[in-house]
């Protein structure tokens, strides 16, 4: 496991969750142990992303834009 990469991924997930959740919304972080591994889950109640963008979400340097107002939309993980 690359410690720096894990920190980067978790930081990015938290940053996106906070950035794309409206005031008064919630961001929840769960850490679960499963035998020889751990699972980190970041959940929010933000707007989410379109189904069309789901296929691109793991490619580098992609971020969805809302065509009507050019607001950035967050990535849903889980």
Order of alpha helices (4+ residues) and beta strands (2+ residues): alpha-beta-beta
